[in-house]
Amino acid sequence: MKRLILGLFLLVFLPLSANEKIVALTFDDGPWLKQTEKILKILDKYKVKATFFVLGCQVKRYPEILRKIVKQGSEIGNHTYYHPDLTKLKNKQIKKEVLETEKLIKKIVGDSVKLTYFRPPYLSINKRVEKVLNSLGYKVIMQTIDSNDWYYARKKDGSKLIVKRVLRLIDKSNKDKEIIVFHDGGGNRKATIQALPIIIKELQKRGYKIVSLKEILKN
């Protein structure tokens, strides 16, 4: 009887999403003309949001695309101004890369976007760099799954290779939370754009809910 009562208590009072599998989609090196816009259309089609880690130099070139990201409901993260390896820069240089990008983003979209997420270029980080970033109010966001889409973009059947890699790593990790890194800029991202709808549908088939980075970090 005690076990039955305990079971009913857990069923009623514990959240149903306790074991829910969630995944965040992130994109680096944009915004990029046409490519980022195509990705936004795919996200809209499947009613999901993502996080775009943008470069200041690209924001300056395509401010209207930054506005489209915000309007779509996706998040913005800081990815430096010129994409340097921060571990090779002095603290003063790191701050300049980050703050110039932040200033430009705020100039374009205002205070509606709160910049708290940072992804280091090349995913290169050390304790010194992280300490500088934290002092500027940023949380460093890495990844659990790297799509390697920048590499497969140069391969024949690149989109199929991206899909195969992401799903293989998802199945292998078997985690409840995943952060996947793709690229919307930095080169031709046709393969990424072709792979994205397939990956979204397959993730959903596997029971993953695609959520914002903010949502995945609070869980």
Secondary structure per residue as TSV (DSSP state, phi and psi in degrees):
chain	resnum	aa	ss	phi	psi
A	1	M	-	360.0	-43.8
A	2	K	H	-60.1	-40.3
A	3	R	H	-65.3	-38.8
A	4	L	H	-64.1	-44.1
A	5	I	H	-63.4	-42.4
A	6	L	H	-62.5	-41.7
A	7	G	H	-62.1	-42.6
A	8	L	H	-66.2	-37.4
A	9	F	H	-61.7	-46.9
A	10	L	H	-63.8	-39.5
A	11	L	H	-64.2	-38.8
A	12	V	H	-81.5	-41.7
A	13	F	H	-101.5	-20.7
A	14	L	S	-81.4	143.5
A	15	P	-	-64.0	138.8
A	16	L	T	-65.9	-21.5
A	17	S	T	-92.0	14.4
A	18	A	T	-56.2	-37.7
A	19	N	T	-107.9	20.5
A	20	E	-	-67.5	137.4
A	21	K	E	-94.1	126.9
A	22	I	E	-128.1	151.3
A	23	V	E	-141.9	141.2
A	24	A	E	-112.2	133.6
A	25	L	E	-97.3	129.5
A	26	T	E	-128.6	148.7
A	27	F	E	-131.9	133.1
A	28	D	E	-111.2	158.3
A	29	D	E	79.8	7.2
A	30	G	E	-95.1	-163.6
A	31	P	-	-73.7	154.0
A	32	W	-	-129.9	136.5
A	33	L	T	-58.3	130.7
A	34	K	T	70.4	-46.5
A	35	Q	H	-63.9	-48.4
A	36	T	H	-63.4	-38.8
A	37	E	H	-63.7	-39.6
A	38	K	H	-65.0	-38.8
A	39	I	H	-65.3	-41.0
A	40	L	H	-61.5	-38.2
A	41	K	H	-65.1	-38.3
A	42	I	H	-66.0	-43.8
A	43	L	H	-60.4	-41.6
A	44	D	H	-63.4	-42.3
A	45	K	H	-59.0	-40.5
A	46	Y	T	-97.7	6.8
A	47	K	T	56.1	47.1
A	48	V	-	-127.3	159.9
A	49	K	-	-113.9	162.6
A	50	A	-	-140.2	-177.7
A	51	T	E	-124.0	127.8
A	52	F	E	-108.2	114.5
A	53	F	E	-89.1	103.7
A	54	V	E	-98.3	153.8
A	55	L	-	-97.0	138.3
A	56	G	H	-58.6	-40.6
A	57	C	H	-63.3	-31.9
A	58	Q	H	-80.3	-34.8
A	59	V	H	-61.8	-39.9
A	60	K	H	-63.6	-36.2
A	61	R	H	-75.5	-37.9
A	62	Y	-	-130.1	62.2
A	63	P	H	-60.9	-31.6
A	64	E	H	-66.1	-29.5
A	65	I	H	-75.1	-34.8
A	66	L	H	-59.6	-42.8
A	67	R	H	-62.4	-36.9
A	68	K	H	-66.5	-36.3
A	69	I	H	-61.3	-47.7
A	70	V	H	-63.6	-43.9
A	71	K	H	-62.7	-35.2
A	72	Q	H	-68.8	-20.4
A	73	G	T	101.5	1.7
A	74	S	-	-80.5	165.0
A	75	E	E	-93.6	158.3
A	76	I	E	-115.1	133.5
A	77	G	E	-123.6	159.0
A	78	N	E	-90.6	134.1
A	79	H	-	-130.6	23.6
A	80	T	-	79.8	178.7
A	81	Y	S	-91.7	-48.3
A	82	Y	S	-116.1	8.5
A	83	H	-	66.1	47.6
A	84	P	-	-86.3	164.2
A	85	D	-	-79.1	108.5
A	86	L	G	-65.7	-24.8
A	87	T	G	-68.1	-14.1
A	88	K	G	-101.1	2.3
A	89	L	S	-105.6	157.1
A	90	K	-	-78.3	160.4
A	91	N	H	-54.9	-41.1
A	92	K	H	-62.2	-39.3
A	93	Q	H	-69.2	-38.7
A	94	I	H	-60.7	-47.2
A	95	K	H	-61.2	-38.8
A	96	K	H	-64.3	-44.3
A	97	E	H	-58.8	-43.8
A	98	V	H	-74.7	-48.9
A	99	L	H	-71.6	-32.3
A	100	E	H	-67.0	-38.3
A	101	T	H	-66.5	-44.9
A	102	E	H	-59.6	-45.4
A	103	K	H	-61.0	-42.0
A	104	L	H	-67.4	-43.4
A	105	I	H	-60.0	-46.5
A	106	K	H	-65.1	-33.4
A	107	K	H	-64.2	-34.2
A	108	I	H	-86.1	-42.9
A	109	V	H	-113.6	-1.5
A	110	G	G	73.9	-161.6
A	111	D	G	-84.8	6.5
A	112	S	G	-67.5	-21.6
A	113	V	S	-108.7	121.7
A	114	K	-	-95.6	114.8
A	115	L	-	-88.9	108.1
A	116	T	-	-130.1	-12.6
A	117	Y	E	-104.8	137.5
A	118	F	E	-135.6	133.4
A	119	R	-	-119.3	124.3
A	120	P	-	-71.5	137.2
A	121	P	G	-56.0	143.4
A	122	Y	G	62.7	9.2
A	123	L	G	56.1	32.2
A	124	S	-	-98.1	120.7
A	125	I	-	-150.6	151.4
A	126	N	-	-143.5	178.2
A	127	K	H	-64.1	-36.5
A	128	R	H	-63.5	-48.5
A	129	V	H	-63.0	-43.8
A	130	E	H	-61.9	-37.7
A	131	K	H	-64.1	-40.3
A	132	V	H	-64.3	-44.7
A	133	L	H	-63.4	-42.4
A	134	N	H	-61.8	-36.5
A	135	S	H	-67.1	-21.9
A	136	L	T	-91.7	2.0
A	137	G	T	91.2	17.8
A	138	Y	-	-106.8	145.0
A	139	K	E	-102.8	126.0
A	140	V	E	-76.2	126.2
A	141	I	-	-113.5	114.8
A	142	M	-	-96.8	-137.7
A	143	Q	-	-150.5	158.2
A	144	T	S	-101.9	-24.3
A	145	I	E	-135.0	124.3
A	146	D	E	-102.3	118.6
A	147	S	-	-70.0	-18.9
A	148	N	-	55.7	29.3
A	149	D	H	-64.8	-29.3
A	150	W	H	-62.5	-33.0
A	151	Y	H	-79.2	-46.8
A	152	Y	H	-71.3	-14.7
A	153	A	T	-59.5	-25.4
A	154	R	T	-92.7	-1.4
A	155	K	S	-100.1	153.3
A	156	K	T	-66.9	140.0
A	157	D	T	58.7	38.3
A	158	G	H	-57.4	-40.0
A	159	S	H	-63.5	-40.0
A	160	K	H	-65.7	-37.5
A	161	L	H	-68.0	-37.5
A	162	I	H	-63.5	-47.9
A	163	V	H	-59.0	-47.8
A	164	K	H	-60.4	-43.5
A	165	R	H	-66.0	-49.0
A	166	V	H	-60.6	-46.7
A	167	L	H	-69.7	-34.3
A	168	R	H	-65.3	-42.8
A	169	L	H	-69.4	-35.8
A	170	I	H	-61.6	-48.3
A	171	D	H	-66.2	-35.5
A	172	K	H	-71.8	-39.2
A	173	S	H	-73.8	-40.4
A	174	N	-	54.7	37.3
A	175	K	-	-93.0	161.6
A	176	D	S	-84.8	-16.5
A	177	K	E	-132.4	131.7
A	178	E	E	-136.9	144.1
A	179	I	E	-123.2	116.6
A	180	I	E	-104.7	134.7
A	181	V	E	-105.8	128.1
A	182	F	E	-123.2	-177.2
A	183	H	E	-133.0	132.5
A	184	D	S	-103.2	-8.7
A	185	G	S	-133.4	-173.2
A	186	G	S	87.6	5.7
A	187	G	S	151.8	-168.7
A	188	N	-	-72.6	119.3
A	189	R	-	-112.8	30.6
A	190	K	H	-58.4	-42.2
A	191	A	H	-64.1	-40.1
A	192	T	H	-63.3	-44.7
A	193	I	H	-63.2	-38.4
A	194	Q	H	-72.0	-33.5
A	195	A	H	-77.5	-30.5
A	196	L	H	-56.5	-49.2
A	197	P	H	-60.5	-37.5
A	198	I	H	-66.0	-44.3
A	199	I	H	-63.6	-43.6
A	200	I	H	-58.9	-47.8
A	201	K	H	-64.8	-39.9
A	202	E	H	-70.4	-36.3
A	203	L	H	-62.1	-43.4
A	204	Q	H	-65.1	-37.0
A	205	K	H	-63.0	-34.1
A	206	R	T	-80.8	2.8
A	207	G	T	91.7	10.6
A	208	Y	E	-85.9	138.8
A	209	K	E	-99.8	126.8
A	210	I	E	-87.1	119.4
A	211	V	-	-127.2	172.3
A	212	S	-	-73.2	160.9
A	213	L	H	-63.6	-37.6
A	214	K	H	-58.1	-41.6
A	215	E	H	-70.2	-38.3
A	216	I	H	-72.1	-30.1
A	217	L	H	-78.6	-22.4
A	218	K	H	-85.4	-11.4
A	219	N	-	-84.7	360.0
